[in-house]
Amino acid sequence: MNRIITVLVIFIFSSSALKAQNASVEKSLFGIQTGVLGIWGYNESRLADQFALRTEIGFDAGLWGGTHYENSVNYALIPLIKIEPRWYYNIKKRGRKERNTWNNGANYLSLETTLHSDLFVISNDRNHSTANTLDFIPKWGIKRNIGQHFGFEIAIGPIGYGINLDETSNHGYTGTFDLKIGYNF
């Protein structure tokens, strides 16, 4: 009887250890997300156990209005392309604690590189123009799952650097705050 209990205990601990060792970044993820000001489609491709490369295309949105604009509210949807290497630094720890890590549900550090283009801006203001910019922003974020296909992200990048590609002298500091909810395919 003691032998059977010993074998069962070893089996239980070894199977939970195997389960914990499998916590790593997904091979490839596709999804769409929306936030306060924008909509995006993305792909995350695995580079290593804790590293992924996120590519994203979509539109950042802007709203403005008031008495200066003849009491109207204007909007613009500005196209963007984003490349963002991510390090999911606590995905293995979350796996060991048997927390949900699928669809890369973990905390991360990243370097967001975003190109905003004036190639085709969608706006109700005919006179609206947008600068072509390239931004480099280090970020810290949290990615979690809601059910099987839905998820959310919160990220902050308080200090980054932006380059205005239309002018040689207009560069400066920039930042970001992301609050996104989306669907994973």
C-alpha angles and dihedrals in degrees: 000000000000089000091055092049091049092051091048093050092049091048093050094048094044093049092050090048090052090049091051093050092058094065103115140123115295116255095238134350131188126190150135127241138187130195141173092296113016153015127240143179118212148183126201116198123191117245098170139338093292102018131083136171112226118200120187140182126184147097131297111206133218132193128193138158147125138124092320088061097049091268092294131129115229131192138193132193109205119196119234141183118203134190116188127173108205132199110203092202099179102037093106092047090051089049092051089052088049093242122151110279102157116122086027095291100181144094117282147188118212147165109231115205111188132181114199111194135193089210091118119353117186109216142144089221109085092199096052116124129181128203119235103242138179116204130192112195128169109216142190116205149166123223120191138167130240107198120322103313107017127081144162138215133201118187139164131199105174098176126035138137126251128196122202103217093196094060130039097214105039104091128131152139122306139173142191142215116193126197108169138164122191154157123255117211 
